[in-house]
Amino acid sequence: MTRRAARLPFALIALASLAPLVAAAPAAAQQEDFEGVSLGLVYENAYVPALGIQQFSGRLGGDAIASEVQAIVARDLEYSDRFAILDDLPINVTADQVDYSLWDGLNATWVVKGRIEGAGTNEFVLVLELHDVLYRRIEQTGRFPLPNHQTDNAAFRMAVHRASDQVVEWVFDEPGMAASRITFSMRRNDGTKEVYIVDSDGENLTRLTSHANLTASPVWSPDNTRIAYMTYDDDGQRIYERNLATGETKRIGAIRDGNYMTPTYFPDGDNMVFSVHTGARSGLFTYDAERECCLTNLTESPADDFSPTISPDGRWMAFNSTRLGSGIPQVYVMEARAGARPELLSPYQYGQSSFFSAPDWSPDGENIAFSGRYQRSGRYHILVAKMGEGRRLQQLTFEGNNEAPSWAPDGRHIVFTGEHRWGKGLFVVDSASGTIRPILTGVDVADPDWSGGM
């Protein structure tokens, strides 16, 4: 017997060439084709099961927050882009038991039912049930502690996000991304830029730094406990690291003269790699942040090498460089060791003023996202390089200006900065369907980096 599913079409653009480009986007989107690349449109169907959310209940005081918890879970599952959410029902489903016949008549494949129980001292437990409508049974059950929402609303919401991610994992056996945060730099009214953090759903915007200067390129440590970034001080551009638990901020030692910028971490969390510019030459260097020593050169040339990103296994590095001589950056890949030979990844074409920047390696190690344009006056779009055989490229955006992509922990969504019909701000694109949603709008932001799961 086949499980009922709502199948929502989305467009894929495929071609075969020396640098094949594949794009996922709604068929109605206005394309801005990359010059020199012939694109052809084909269509595929994505499996999108219909999911109903039965009204959450409460006991021992839990009824006071049941509707709030339900709203967070419903939005998380909608933002996962994996379900067709049944949230506009012709009836009010409030029964304690799941009426499988009713949900079957509404074409639901799954139903989520929740109950919030008081656990003392204004703390609660969320009991979630995932019901299989077709087989008329409870497929999974989980209990999720919720902290006091009045004294720590941010922790309360993050705990609910973790429960939402568990629903995604129950159904698809893949991680969710609701329980995660995004760091970025944002320009303030006085012209300075500081580092901020926001939840994946756009809630709990928090300012992290107070340098009263231009602060940029924040990046999460692999364990999500620290954020490294670049700012200016009396010695020029320097890299700092902020401990999120203690609030302690320390400067990475400047062992070599020059400006330090665009840091990132190796998967072990102890070692970093960043760019050092000395004017005539620049390069990428590793540094043992735990021992505060051992600056080691990976690349060095008269060109500018910057914006490194490390593969999840720590073996490979993608980065930006102007080593083609045009002064305009391209994306390269090389083994993350001294003396390795960089290989051009971005679709450079001789004679074109192309600009490709800000690479970011996906959590599964199979893809690299970056942004770019071909023409000097063209718009920037988000591209994904498939790192398997053939290294196909996928174009994810077709309208507006789109830059600085960073992968979510689910390996499916990408945050980026841009300018769309909502205005300037921070946006997310689903790499499977091309769906774009805003996180923050009306703000001047740059350099987003998505955390791992919290």
Residue pairs with C-beta under 8 A, 6 or more apart in sequence:
1 134
3 49
3 109
3 134
4 49
4 50
4 107
4 109
4 133
4 134
5 47
5 48
5 49
5 50
5 109
6 48
6 49
6 50
6 84
6 107
6 109
7 45
7 46
7 47
7 48
8 45
8 46
8 48
8 84
8 433
9 27
9 43
9 44
9 45
9 46
10 24
10 25
10 26
10 43
10 44
10 46
10 432
10 433
10 434
11 23
11 24
11 25
11 26
11 27
11 29
11 41
11 42
11 43
11 434
12 22
12 23
12 24
12 42
12 43
12 44
13 21
13 22
13 23
13 24
13 25
13 39
13 40
13 41
13 42
13 395
14 20
14 22
14 40
14 42
15 21
15 22
15 37
15 38
15 39
15 40
17 37
17 38
19 37
19 347
19 391
19 393
20 390
20 391
20 392
20 393
21 34
21 37
21 39
21 347
21 383
21 392
21 393
21 394
21 395
22 386
22 392
22 393
22 394
22 395
23 31
23 39
23 394
23 395
23 396
23 398
24 394
24 395
24 396
24 431
24 432
24 433
24 434
25 31
25 395
25 396
25 397
25 398
25 434
26 434
27 41
27 43
29 398
29 399
29 434
30 398
30 399
31 39
31 398
32 378
32 379
32 381
32 398
32 399
33 39
34 347
34 374
34 395
35 349
35 352
35 374
35 375
36 349
36 352
36 374
37 347
46 432
46 433
48 82
48 83
48 84
49 82
49 83
49 84
49 109
49 110
49 171
50 83
50 84
50 86
50 106
50 107
50 108
50 109
50 110
51 77
51 83
51 84
51 85
51 86
51 108
51 109
51 110
51 111
51 112
52 86
52 89
52 93
52 103
52 106
52 108
52 110
52 111
52 112
52 133
53 70
53 73
53 74
53 77
53 85
53 86
53 87
53 111
53 112
54 93
54 94
54 95
54 98
54 111
54 112
54 113
54 114
55 66
55 70
55 92
55 93
55 94
56 66
56 67
56 69
56 70
56 73
56 113
56 114
56 115
56 116
57 63
57 66
57 96
57 114
57 115
57 116
58 64
58 65
58 66
58 115
58 116
58 117
58 118
59 115
59 116
59 117
59 118
60 117
60 118
60 119
61 118
61 124
62 115
62 116
62 117
62 118
62 124
63 116
65 116
65 124
65 149
66 114
66 115
66 116
68 149
69 114
69 116
69 126
69 146
69 160
70 114
72 157
72 160
72 161
72 164
72 201
73 112
73 114
73 128
73 160
73 163
73 164
73 167
74 85
74 87
75 201
76 160
76 161
76 164
76 165
76 176
76 178
76 201
77 83
77 85
77 112
77 164
77 167
77 168
78 85
78 87
79 178
79 200
79 201
79 428
79 437
80 164
80 168
80 176
80 177
80 178
80 410
81 412
81 413
81 430
81 432
81 433
81 435
82 168
82 171
82 172
83 110
83 171
86 106
86 108
89 106
91 102
93 99
93 102
98 111
98 113
98 129
98 131
100 131
100 133
100 136
103 111
103 131
103 133
104 133
104 134
108 133
109 132
109 133
109 134
110 130
110 131
110 132
110 133
110 139
110 171
111 130
111 131
111 133
112 128
112 129
112 130
112 131
112 167
113 128
113 129
113 131
114 126
114 127
114 128
114 129
115 126
115 127
116 124
116 125
116 126
116 127
116 146
117 124
117 125
117 127
118 124
119 125
119 145
121 148
122 148
122 149
122 150
122 151
123 145
123 146
123 147
123 148
124 145
124 146
125 143
125 144
125 145
125 146
126 143
126 144
126 145
126 146
126 159
126 160
126 163
127 141
127 142
127 143
127 144
128 141
128 142
128 143
128 144
128 163
128 166
128 167
129 138
129 140
129 141
130 138
130 139
130 140
130 141
130 167
130 170
130 171
131 137
131 138
131 139
132 138
132 139
139 170
140 170
142 163
142 166
144 159
144 160
144 162
144 163
144 166
145 159
146 156
146 159
146 160
147 155
147 156
147 159
148 156
149 156
149 157
153 204
154 199
154 204
154 206
157 199
157 203
157 204
158 179
158 199
158 454
161 178
161 179
161 180
161 199
161 200
161 201
161 454
162 178
162 179
162 454
164 176
164 178
164 179
165 175
165 176
165 177
165 178
165 179
165 453
166 176
167 176
168 174
168 175
168 176
168 178
168 410
169 175
169 176
174 410
174 411
175 409
175 410
175 411
175 453
176 410
176 453
177 200
177 408
177 409
177 410
177 412
177 413
177 450
177 453
178 200
178 201
179 200
179 453
179 454
180 199
180 200
180 408
180 409
180 450
180 451
180 452
180 453
180 454
181 197
181 198
181 199
181 200
181 224
181 450
181 451
181 454
182 197
182 198
182 199
182 200
182 406
182 415
182 426
182 439
182 448
182 449
182 450
182 451
183 195
183 196
183 197
183 208
183 218
183 219
183 220
183 227
183 448
183 449
183 451
184 195
184 196
184 198
184 218
184 417
184 426
184 445
184 446
184 447
184 448
184 449
185 193
185 194
185 195
185 196
185 215
185 216
185 217
185 218
185 229
185 445
185 446
185 447
186 193
186 194
186 196
186 443
186 444
186 445
186 446
187 193
187 443
187 444
187 445
187 446
188 194
192 211
192 212
192 213
192 214
192 215
193 213
193 214
193 215
193 216
193 446
194 207
194 208
194 209
194 210
194 211
194 215
195 207
195 208
195 209
195 215
195 218
195 227
195 229
195 242
196 205
196 206
196 207
196 208
197 204
197 205
197 206
197 208
197 227
198 204
198 205
198 206
198 426
198 439
198 440
200 408
200 428
200 439
200 450
201 439
202 438
202 439
202 440
205 440
208 218
208 227
208 242
209 215
209 229
209 231
209 240
209 242
209 249
211 231
211 232
211 233
213 231
213 232
213 233
214 231
214 232
215 229
215 230
215 231
216 229
216 230
216 231
216 261
216 446
216 447
217 229
217 230
217 261
217 262
217 263
217 307
217 447
218 227
218 228
218 229
218 447
218 449
219 227
219 228
219 229
219 263
219 264
219 265
219 449
220 226
220 227
220 265
220 449
220 450
220 451
220 452
221 227
221 228
221 265
221 269
222 265
222 267
222 268
222 269
222 452
223 269
223 452
224 244
224 451
224 452
224 454
225 243
225 244
225 245
226 241
226 242
226 243
226 244
227 241
227 242
227 244
228 239
228 240
228 241
228 242
228 252
228 263
228 264
228 265
228 272
228 289
229 239
229 240
229 242
229 263
230 237
230 238
230 239
230 240
230 260
230 261
230 262
230 263
231 237
231 238
231 240
232 238
233 251
235 254
236 258
236 259
236 260
237 259
237 260
237 261
237 277
238 251
238 252
238 254
238 259
238 260
239 251
239 252
239 260
239 261
239 263
239 272
239 274
240 249
240 250
240 251
240 252
241 249
241 250
241 251
241 252
241 289
242 248
242 249
243 249
252 260
252 263
252 272
252 274
252 287
252 289
252 292
253 292
253 293
254 260
255 287
255 293
255 295
256 276
256 278
256 285
256 295
257 278
258 276
258 277
258 278
258 279
258 282
259 276
259 277
259 278
260 274
260 275
260 276
261 274
261 275
261 277
261 306
262 274
262 275
262 306
262 307
262 308
263 272
263 273
263 274
264 272
264 273
264 274
264 308
264 309
264 310
265 271
265 272
265 310
266 272
266 273
266 286
266 310
266 314
266 336
267 310
267 312
267 313
267 314
268 314
270 288
270 289
270 290
270 291
271 286
271 287
271 288
271 289
271 290
272 286
272 287
272 289
273 284
273 285
273 286
273 287
273 298
273 308
273 310
273 317
273 336
274 284
274 285
274 287
274 308
275 282
275 283
275 284
275 285
275 304
275 305
275 306
275 307
275 308
276 282
276 283
276 284
276 285
277 304
277 306
280 302
281 300
281 301
281 302
282 300
282 301
282 303
282 304
282 305
282 306
283 297
283 298
283 299
283 300
283 301
283 305
284 297
284 298
284 299
284 305
284 306
284 308
284 317
284 319
285 295
285 296
285 297
285 298
286 294
286 295
286 296
286 298
287 293
287 294
287 295
287 296
288 294
296 338
297 338
298 317
298 336
298 337
298 338
298 340
299 305
299 319
299 321
299 334
299 342
301 321
301 323
303 321
303 322
303 323
303 325
304 320
304 321
304 322
304 329
305 319
305 320
305 321
305 323
306 319
306 320
306 321
306 329
307 319
307 320
307 357
307 358
307 359
308 317
308 318
308 319
309 317
309 318
309 319
309 359
309 360
309 361
309 368
310 316
310 317
310 336
310 361
311 317
311 318
311 336
311 361
311 365
312 361
312 363
312 364
312 365
313 365
314 336
315 335
315 336
316 333
316 334
316 335
316 336
316 361
317 333
317 334
317 335
317 336
318 331
318 332
318 333
318 345
318 359
318 361
318 368
318 370
319 331
319 332
319 334
319 342
319 359
320 329
320 330
320 331
320 332
320 356
320 357
320 358
320 359
321 329
321 330
321 332
321 342
322 328
322 329
322 330
323 330
323 332
323 342
324 330
324 344
324 348
326 353
328 353
328 354
328 355
329 355
329 356
329 357
330 344
330 345
330 346
330 348
330 354
330 356
331 344
331 345
331 346
331 356
331 357
331 359
331 368
331 370
331 372
331 385
332 342
332 343
332 344
332 345
333 342
333 343
333 345
333 368
334 340
334 341
334 342
334 343
345 359
345 368
345 370
345 385
345 391
346 354
346 356
346 370
346 372
347 354
347 356
347 393
348 354
348 356
349 374
352 374
352 375
353 374
353 375
353 376
354 372
354 373
354 374
355 372
355 373
355 380
356 370
356 371
356 372
356 383
357 370
357 371
357 372
357 403
357 404
358 370
358 371
358 403
358 404
358 405
358 447
359 368
359 369
359 370
360 368
360 369
360 370
360 405
360 406
360 407
360 449
361 367
361 368
361 407
362 368
362 369
362 407
362 411
363 407
363 409
363 410
363 411
363 452
364 411
365 387
366 386
366 387
366 388
366 411
367 384
367 385
367 386
367 387
367 407
367 411
368 384
368 385
368 387
369 382
369 383
369 384
369 385
369 396
369 405
369 406
369 407
369 414
370 382
370 383
370 385
370 405
371 380
371 381
371 382
371 383
371 402
371 403
371 404
371 405
371 416
372 380
372 381
372 383
373 379
373 380
373 381
379 400
379 401
379 402
380 401
380 402
380 403
381 395
381 396
381 397
381 398
381 402
382 395
382 396
382 397
382 402
382 403
382 405
382 414
382 416
382 429
383 393
383 394
383 395
383 396
384 393
384 394
384 396
384 414
384 431
385 391
385 392
385 393
385 394
386 392
386 393
386 394
394 431
396 414
396 429
396 431
396 434
397 416
397 418
397 429
397 434
397 436
399 420
400 418
400 419
400 420
400 421
401 418
401 419
402 416
402 417
402 418
402 427
402 429
403 416
403 417
403 418
404 416
404 417
404 446
404 447
404 448
405 414
405 415
405 416
406 414
406 415
406 416
406 448
406 449
406 450
407 413
407 414
407 450
408 414
408 415
408 428
408 450
409 450
409 451
409 452
409 453
412 430
412 431
412 432
413 428
413 429
413 430
413 431
414 428
414 429
414 431
415 426
415 427
415 428
415 439
415 448
415 450
416 426
416 427
416 428
416 429
416 448
417 424
417 425
417 426
417 427
417 445
417 446
417 447
417 448
418 424
418 425
418 427
419 425
420 427
420 436
420 438
422 438
422 441
423 441
423 442
424 441
424 442
424 443
424 444
424 445
425 438
425 439
425 440
425 441
425 442
425 443
425 445
426 438
426 439
426 440
426 441
426 443
426 445
426 448
427 436
427 437
427 438
427 439
428 436
428 437
428 438
428 439
429 435
429 436
430 436
